[in-house]
Amino acid sequence: MKDSIVIDMKYAGYDMIDGTPNVHRHHIFEGTANRRLSDEDGLWVPLSYEHHEGNMSVHRNKEMSALMHIIGQLAWEKHYIVEHEDVSEDDARDAFRKRYGKSYL
């Protein structure tokens, strides 16, 4: 799995929401194909059990899931712009849509 492009790797051992240790790596985009793409693109975040699988978790709370999708897409677009010269935000958004099938913004 590629290093996360969402967080600084020195914080990868801590929940991105409240900083607690002992985390799970959450793939931001789910489903077999999108999970593979998330691995390739570094689209994962560290989450505690409570934020990953608990009652207020990304898997049980649609607002939390939507927030992760927005964060992931913005990180991917920023990374895409940095890696490609002369690419606009609109170009990056189009590239994200082609890769992941839709925009979450």
TIVEXDO-182668 format. One record per residue: x, y, z of N, C-alpha, C, O in turn. Coordinates in Angstrom, 1 decimal. Layout:
<pts>
+--------+--------+--------+--------+--------+--------+--------+--------+--------+--------+--------+--------+
|   n_px |   n_py |   n_pz |  ca_px |  ca_py |  ca_pz |   c_px |   c_py |   c_pz |   o_px |   o_py |   o_pz |
+--------+--------+--------+--------+--------+--------+--------+--------+--------+--------+--------+--------+
|      X |      Y |      Z |      X |      Y |      Z |      X |      Y |      Z |      X |      Y |      Z |
...
+--------+--------+--------+--------+--------+--------+--------+--------+--------+--------+--------+--------+
</pts>
This chain:
<pts>
+--------+--------+--------+--------+--------+--------+--------+--------+--------+--------+--------+--------+
|   n_px |   n_py |   n_pz |  ca_px |  ca_py |  ca_pz |   c_px |   c_py |   c_pz |   o_px |   o_py |   o_pz |
+--------+--------+--------+--------+--------+--------+--------+--------+--------+--------+--------+--------+
|    0.8 |   -1.2 |    0.0 |    0.0 |    0.0 |    0.0 |    0.9 |    1.2 |    0.0 |    1.8 |    1.3 |    0.8 |
|    0.6 |    2.2 |   -0.9 |    1.3 |    3.4 |   -1.0 |    1.1 |    4.3 |    0.3 |    0.0 |    4.2 |    0.9 |
|    2.1 |    5.1 |    0.6 |    1.9 |    6.1 |    1.7 |    0.7 |    6.9 |    1.4 |    0.4 |    7.2 |    0.2 |
|    0.0 |    7.4 |    2.4 |   -1.2 |    8.3 |    2.3 |   -0.8 |    9.6 |    1.7 |    0.2 |   10.2 |    2.1 |
|   -1.6 |   10.1 |    0.8 |   -1.4 |   11.5 |    0.3 |   -2.3 |   12.4 |    1.0 |   -2.4 |   13.6 |    0.7 |
|   -3.1 |   11.9 |    1.9 |   -4.1 |   12.7 |    2.7 |   -3.4 |   13.2 |    4.0 |   -3.6 |   14.4 |    4.3 |
|   -2.6 |   12.4 |    4.6 |   -2.0 |   12.9 |    5.9 |   -0.5 |   12.8 |    5.8 |    0.1 |   12.0 |    5.0 |
|    0.2 |   13.5 |    6.7 |    1.7 |   13.4 |    6.8 |    1.9 |   12.0 |    7.5 |    1.4 |   11.7 |    8.5 |
|    2.8 |   11.2 |    6.9 |    3.0 |    9.9 |    7.4 |    3.6 |    9.8 |    8.8 |    3.5 |    8.8 |    9.5 |
|    4.1 |   10.9 |    9.3 |    4.6 |   10.9 |   10.7 |    3.4 |   10.8 |   11.7 |    3.6 |   10.5 |   12.9 |
|    2.2 |   11.0 |   11.2 |    1.0 |   10.9 |   12.0 |    0.2 |    9.7 |   11.7 |   -1.0 |    9.6 |   12.1 |
|    0.7 |    8.8 |   10.9 |   -0.1 |    7.6 |   10.4 |   -0.5 |    6.7 |   11.5 |   -1.4 |    5.8 |   11.3 |
|    0.1 |    6.8 |   12.7 |   -0.2 |    5.9 |   13.8 |   -1.3 |    6.5 |   14.7 |   -1.6 |    5.9 |   15.7 |
|   -1.9 |    7.6 |   14.3 |   -2.8 |    8.3 |   15.1 |   -4.1 |    8.6 |   14.4 |   -4.1 |    9.0 |   13.2 |
|   -5.2 |    8.5 |   15.0 |   -6.5 |    8.8 |   14.4 |   -6.5 |   10.2 |   13.9 |   -6.1 |   11.1 |   14.6 |
|   -7.0 |   10.4 |   12.6 |   -6.9 |   11.7 |   12.0 |   -8.0 |   12.6 |   12.6 |   -7.9 |   13.8 |   12.4 |
|   -8.9 |   12.1 |   13.4 |  -10.0 |   12.9 |   13.9 |   -9.6 |   13.4 |   15.3 |   -9.8 |   14.6 |   15.6 |
|   -9.2 |   12.5 |   16.2 |   -9.0 |   12.9 |   17.6 |   -7.6 |   12.6 |   18.1 |   -7.3 |   12.8 |   19.3 |
|   -6.7 |   12.0 |   17.2 |   -5.3 |   11.8 |   17.6 |   -5.1 |   10.5 |   18.5 |   -3.9 |   10.4 |   18.9 |
|   -6.1 |    9.7 |   18.7 |   -5.8 |    8.5 |   19.5 |   -5.0 |    7.5 |   18.8 |   -5.0 |    7.4 |   17.5 |
|   -4.1 |    6.7 |   19.5 |   -3.3 |    5.7 |   18.8 |   -4.0 |    4.5 |   18.5 |   -5.2 |    4.4 |   18.8 |
|   -3.4 |    3.5 |   18.0 |   -3.9 |    2.2 |   17.7 |   -5.0 |    2.3 |   16.6 |   -6.2 |    2.2 |   16.9 |
|   -4.6 |    2.5 |   15.4 |   -5.5 |    2.9 |   14.3 |   -5.7 |    1.8 |   13.3 |   -4.8 |    0.9 |   13.2 |
|   -6.7 |    1.9 |   12.5 |   -7.0 |    1.0 |   11.3 |   -6.7 |    1.9 |   10.1 |   -6.9 |    3.1 |   10.2 |
|   -6.3 |    1.4 |    9.0 |   -6.1 |    2.1 |    7.8 |   -7.4 |    2.0 |    7.0 |   -7.9 |    0.9 |    6.6 |
|   -8.1 |    3.1 |    6.8 |   -9.4 |    3.2 |    6.1 |   -9.2 |    3.6 |    4.7 |   -8.7 |    4.7 |    4.4 |
|   -9.6 |    2.7 |    3.8 |   -9.6 |    3.1 |    2.3 |  -10.7 |    4.1 |    2.1 |  -11.9 |    3.8 |    2.4 |
|  -10.4 |    5.2 |    1.6 |  -11.4 |    6.3 |    1.4 |  -12.5 |    5.9 |    0.4 |  -13.7 |    6.1 |    0.7 |
|  -12.1 |    5.3 |   -0.6 |  -13.1 |    4.9 |   -1.7 |  -13.3 |    3.3 |   -1.6 |  -12.3 |    2.6 |   -1.8 |
|  -14.5 |    2.9 |   -1.4 |  -14.8 |    1.5 |   -1.2 |  -15.2 |    0.8 |   -2.5 |  -15.2 |    1.4 |   -3.6 |
|  -15.5 |   -0.5 |   -2.3 |  -15.7 |   -1.3 |   -3.4 |  -14.4 |   -1.9 |   -4.0 |  -13.4 |   -1.4 |   -3.8 |
|  -14.5 |   -3.1 |   -4.6 |  -13.3 |   -3.8 |   -5.0 |  -12.4 |   -2.9 |   -5.9 |  -11.2 |   -2.8 |   -5.6 |
|  -13.0 |   -2.4 |   -6.9 |  -12.2 |   -1.6 |   -7.9 |  -11.7 |   -0.3 |   -7.2 |  -10.5 |    0.0 |   -7.4 |
|  -12.5 |    0.4 |   -6.5 |  -12.1 |    1.7 |   -5.9 |  -11.1 |    1.5 |   -4.7 |  -10.3 |    2.3 |   -4.5 |
|  -11.3 |    0.4 |   -4.0 |  -10.3 |    0.0 |   -2.9 |   -8.9 |   -0.2 |   -3.5 |   -7.9 |    0.3 |   -3.0 |
|   -8.8 |   -0.8 |   -4.7 |   -7.6 |   -1.0 |   -5.4 |   -7.0 |    0.3 |   -5.8 |   -5.8 |    0.6 |   -5.6 |
|   -7.8 |    1.2 |   -6.3 |   -7.4 |    2.5 |   -6.7 |   -6.9 |    3.3 |   -5.5 |   -5.9 |    4.0 |   -5.6 |
|   -7.7 |    3.2 |   -4.4 |   -7.3 |    3.9 |   -3.2 |   -5.9 |    3.5 |   -2.8 |   -5.1 |    4.3 |   -2.3 |
|   -5.6 |    2.2 |   -2.8 |   -4.3 |    1.6 |   -2.5 |   -3.2 |    2.2 |   -3.4 |   -2.2 |    2.7 |   -3.0 |
|   -3.5 |    2.2 |   -4.7 |   -2.5 |    2.8 |   -5.7 |   -2.3 |    4.3 |   -5.5 |   -1.2 |    4.7 |   -5.7 |
|   -3.3 |    5.0 |   -5.2 |   -3.2 |    6.4 |   -5.1 |   -2.9 |    7.0 |   -3.7 |   -2.7 |    8.2 |   -3.6 |
|   -2.8 |    6.1 |   -2.7 |   -2.5 |    6.6 |   -1.4 |   -3.7 |    7.3 |   -0.7 |   -3.5 |    8.2 |    0.1 |
|   -4.9 |    6.8 |   -1.1 |   -6.1 |    7.4 |   -0.5 |   -6.6 |    6.6 |    0.7 |   -7.6 |    5.9 |    0.5 |
|   -5.9 |    6.7 |    1.8 |   -6.3 |    6.1 |    3.0 |   -6.0 |    7.0 |    4.2 |   -5.2 |    7.9 |    4.1 |
|   -6.7 |    6.8 |    5.3 |   -6.5 |    7.6 |    6.5 |   -6.5 |    6.7 |    7.7 |   -7.1 |    5.7 |    7.7 |
|   -5.8 |    7.1 |    8.7 |   -5.8 |    6.3 |   10.0 |   -7.0 |    6.7 |   10.8 |   -7.2 |    7.9 |   11.1 |
|   -7.7 |    5.7 |   11.2 |   -8.9 |    5.9 |   12.1 |   -8.9 |    5.0 |   13.2 |   -8.5 |    3.8 |   13.1 |
|   -9.3 |    5.4 |   14.4 |   -9.5 |    4.5 |   15.6 |  -10.6 |    3.6 |   15.3 |  -11.4 |    3.8 |   14.3 |
|  -10.8 |    2.6 |   16.1 |  -11.9 |    1.6 |   16.0 |  -13.2 |    2.4 |   16.0 |  -14.1 |    2.1 |   15.1 |
|  -13.4 |    3.3 |   16.9 |  -14.6 |    4.0 |   17.0 |  -14.9 |    4.8 |   15.7 |  -16.1 |    4.8 |   15.3 |
|  -14.0 |    5.4 |   15.1 |  -14.2 |    6.2 |   13.9 |  -14.2 |    5.3 |   12.7 |  -14.7 |    5.8 |   11.6 |
|  -13.7 |    4.1 |   12.7 |  -13.6 |    3.2 |   11.6 |  -14.8 |    2.3 |   11.5 |  -15.5 |    2.1 |   10.5 |
|  -15.2 |    1.7 |   12.7 |  -16.2 |    0.7 |   12.7 |  -17.3 |    0.9 |   13.8 |  -18.3 |    0.2 |   13.8 |
|  -17.1 |    1.9 |   14.7 |  -18.0 |    2.1 |   15.8 |  -19.3 |    2.8 |   15.4 |  -19.6 |    3.0 |   14.2 |
|  -20.1 |    3.3 |   16.4 |  -21.4 |    3.9 |   16.1 |  -21.3 |    5.2 |   15.3 |  -22.1 |    5.4 |   14.4 |
|  -20.2 |    6.0 |   15.5 |  -20.1 |    7.2 |   14.7 |  -19.0 |    7.0 |   13.6 |  -18.2 |    8.0 |   13.4 |
|  -18.9 |    5.9 |   13.1 |  -17.8 |    5.6 |   12.2 |  -18.1 |    5.9 |   10.7 |  -19.3 |    6.1 |   10.4 |
|  -17.1 |    5.9 |    9.9 |  -17.2 |    6.1 |    8.5 |  -18.1 |    5.0 |    7.8 |  -18.7 |    5.3 |    6.8 |
|  -18.1 |    3.9 |    8.4 |  -18.9 |    2.8 |    7.8 |  -20.4 |    2.8 |    8.3 |  -21.2 |    2.1 |    7.7 |
|  -20.7 |    3.6 |    9.3 |  -22.1 |    3.6 |    9.8 |  -22.7 |    5.0 |    9.8 |  -23.9 |    5.1 |   10.2 |
|  -22.0 |    6.0 |    9.4 |  -22.5 |    7.3 |    9.4 |  -22.3 |    8.0 |    8.1 |  -21.2 |    8.2 |    7.6 |
|  -23.4 |    8.3 |    7.4 |  -23.3 |    8.8 |    6.0 |  -22.6 |   10.1 |    5.9 |  -21.9 |   10.4 |    4.9 |
|  -22.7 |   10.9 |    6.9 |  -22.1 |   12.2 |    6.9 |  -20.6 |   12.1 |    7.0 |  -19.8 |   12.7 |    6.4 |
|  -20.1 |   11.1 |    7.9 |  -18.7 |   10.9 |    8.1 |  -18.1 |   10.3 |    6.8 |  -17.0 |   10.6 |    6.3 |
|  -18.9 |    9.4 |    6.1 |  -18.5 |    8.8 |    4.8 |  -18.4 |    9.9 |    3.8 |  -17.4 |    9.9 |    3.0 |
|  -19.3 |   10.8 |    3.7 |  -19.3 |   11.9 |    2.7 |  -18.1 |   12.8 |    3.0 |  -17.5 |   13.2 |    2.0 |
|  -17.8 |   13.1 |    4.2 |  -16.7 |   13.9 |    4.5 |  -15.4 |   13.3 |    4.1 |  -14.5 |   14.0 |    3.5 |
|  -15.2 |   12.0 |    4.3 |  -14.0 |   11.3 |    3.9 |  -13.9 |   11.3 |    2.3 |  -12.8 |   11.5 |    1.8 |
|  -15.0 |   11.1 |    1.6 |  -15.0 |   11.2 |    0.2 |  -14.5 |   12.6 |   -0.3 |  -13.7 |   12.7 |   -1.2 |
|  -15.0 |   13.6 |    0.3 |  -14.6 |   15.0 |   -0.1 |  -13.1 |   15.2 |    0.2 |  -12.4 |   15.7 |   -0.6 |
|  -12.7 |   14.8 |    1.4 |  -11.3 |   14.9 |    1.8 |  -10.4 |   14.2 |    0.8 |   -9.4 |   14.7 |    0.3 |
|  -10.8 |   13.0 |    0.5 |  -10.0 |   12.1 |   -0.5 |  -10.0 |   12.7 |   -1.8 |   -8.9 |   12.7 |   -2.5 |
|  -11.1 |   13.2 |   -2.4 |  -11.1 |   13.8 |   -3.7 |  -10.2 |   15.0 |   -3.7 |   -9.5 |   15.2 |   -4.7 |
|  -10.3 |   15.9 |   -2.8 |   -9.5 |   17.1 |   -2.8 |   -8.0 |   16.8 |   -2.7 |   -7.2 |   17.5 |   -3.3 |
|   -7.7 |   15.8 |   -1.9 |   -6.3 |   15.4 |   -1.8 |   -5.8 |   14.9 |   -3.1 |   -4.7 |   15.2 |   -3.5 |
|   -6.6 |   14.0 |   -3.8 |   -6.2 |   13.5 |   -5.0 |   -6.0 |   14.6 |   -6.1 |   -5.1 |   14.5 |   -6.8 |
|   -7.0 |   15.5 |   -6.2 |   -6.9 |   16.6 |   -7.1 |   -5.7 |   17.5 |   -6.9 |   -5.0 |   17.8 |   -7.8 |
|   -5.4 |   17.8 |   -5.6 |   -4.2 |   18.6 |   -5.3 |   -2.9 |   17.8 |   -5.8 |   -2.0 |   18.4 |   -6.4 |
|   -2.9 |   16.5 |   -5.4 |   -1.7 |   15.7 |   -5.8 |   -1.6 |   15.7 |   -7.3 |   -0.5 |   15.7 |   -7.9 |
|   -2.7 |   15.5 |   -8.1 |   -2.7 |   15.5 |   -9.5 |   -2.1 |   16.8 |  -10.1 |   -1.4 |   16.7 |  -11.1 |
|   -2.6 |   17.9 |   -9.6 |   -2.1 |   19.2 |  -10.1 |   -0.6 |   19.4 |   -9.9 |    0.1 |   19.9 |  -10.8 |
|   -0.1 |   18.9 |   -8.7 |    1.3 |   19.0 |   -8.4 |    2.1 |   18.2 |   -9.4 |    3.2 |   18.6 |   -9.8 |
|    1.6 |   17.0 |   -9.7 |    2.4 |   16.0 |  -10.6 |    2.3 |   16.4 |  -12.1 |    3.2 |   15.9 |  -12.8 |
|    1.3 |   17.1 |  -12.5 |    1.1 |   17.4 |  -13.9 |    1.2 |   18.9 |  -14.1 |    0.5 |   19.7 |  -13.5 |
|    2.2 |   19.3 |  -15.0 |    2.3 |   20.8 |  -15.3 |    1.2 |   21.3 |  -16.1 |    0.6 |   20.6 |  -16.9 |
|    0.8 |   22.5 |  -15.9 |   -0.2 |   23.2 |  -16.6 |   -1.5 |   22.5 |  -16.6 |   -2.2 |   22.5 |  -17.6 |
|   -1.9 |   22.0 |  -15.5 |   -3.2 |   21.4 |  -15.3 |   -4.1 |   22.3 |  -14.4 |   -3.6 |   22.7 |  -13.4 |
|   -5.3 |   22.5 |  -14.9 |   -6.2 |   23.4 |  -14.1 |   -7.0 |   22.5 |  -13.1 |   -6.9 |   21.3 |  -13.1 |
|   -7.7 |   23.2 |  -12.1 |   -8.5 |   22.5 |  -11.2 |   -9.6 |   21.7 |  -11.9 |  -10.0 |   20.6 |  -11.5 |
|  -10.1 |   22.3 |  -13.0 |  -11.2 |   21.6 |  -13.7 |  -10.6 |   20.3 |  -14.4 |  -11.3 |   19.3 |  -14.5 |
|   -9.4 |   20.4 |  -14.9 |   -8.8 |   19.2 |  -15.5 |   -8.6 |   18.1 |  -14.5 |   -8.8 |   17.0 |  -14.7 |
|   -8.2 |   18.5 |  -13.3 |   -8.0 |   17.6 |  -12.2 |   -9.3 |   16.9 |  -11.8 |   -9.4 |   15.7 |  -11.5 |
|  -10.3 |   17.7 |  -11.7 |  -11.7 |   17.2 |  -11.4 |  -12.1 |   16.2 |  -12.4 |  -12.7 |   15.1 |  -12.1 |
|  -11.9 |   16.5 |  -13.7 |  -12.3 |   15.6 |  -14.8 |  -11.5 |   14.3 |  -14.7 |  -12.1 |   13.2 |  -14.9 |
|  -10.2 |   14.4 |  -14.4 |   -9.4 |   13.2 |  -14.3 |   -9.9 |   12.4 |  -13.1 |   -9.9 |   11.1 |  -13.2 |
|  -10.2 |   13.0 |  -12.0 |  -10.8 |   12.2 |  -10.9 |  -12.0 |   11.5 |  -11.3 |  -12.2 |   10.3 |  -11.0 |
|  -12.9 |   12.2 |  -11.9 |  -14.2 |   11.6 |  -12.4 |  -13.9 |   10.3 |  -13.3 |  -14.6 |    9.3 |  -13.1 |
|  -13.0 |   10.5 |  -14.2 |  -12.6 |    9.4 |  -15.1 |  -12.1 |    8.2 |  -14.3 |  -12.4 |    7.0 |  -14.6 |
|  -11.3 |    8.5 |  -13.3 |  -10.6 |    7.4 |  -12.5 |  -11.6 |    6.7 |  -11.5 |  -11.6 |    5.5 |  -11.4 |
|  -12.4 |    7.5 |  -10.8 |  -13.3 |    7.0 |   -9.8 |  -14.8 |    6.9 |  -10.1 |  -15.6 |    6.5 |   -9.3 |
|  -15.1 |    7.4 |  -11.3 |  -16.5 |    7.2 |  -11.8 |  -17.4 |    8.3 |  -11.5 |  -18.5 |    8.4 |  -12.0 |
|  -17.1 |    9.2 |  -10.5 |  -17.9 |   10.3 |  -10.2 |  -17.2 |   11.3 |   -9.3 |  -16.1 |   11.0 |   -8.8 |
|  -17.8 |   12.5 |   -9.2 |  -17.2 |   13.5 |   -8.3 |  -18.0 |   13.5 |   -7.0 |  -19.2 |   13.3 |   -7.0 |
|  -17.3 |   13.7 |   -5.9 |  -18.0 |   13.8 |   -4.6 |  -18.2 |   15.2 |   -4.1 |  -18.6 |   15.4 |   -3.0 |
|  -17.8 |   16.2 |   -4.9 |  -17.9 |   17.6 |   -4.5 |  -19.1 |   18.2 |   -5.1 |  -19.3 |   19.4 |   -4.9 |
+--------+--------+--------+--------+--------+--------+--------+--------+--------+--------+--------+--------+
</pts>
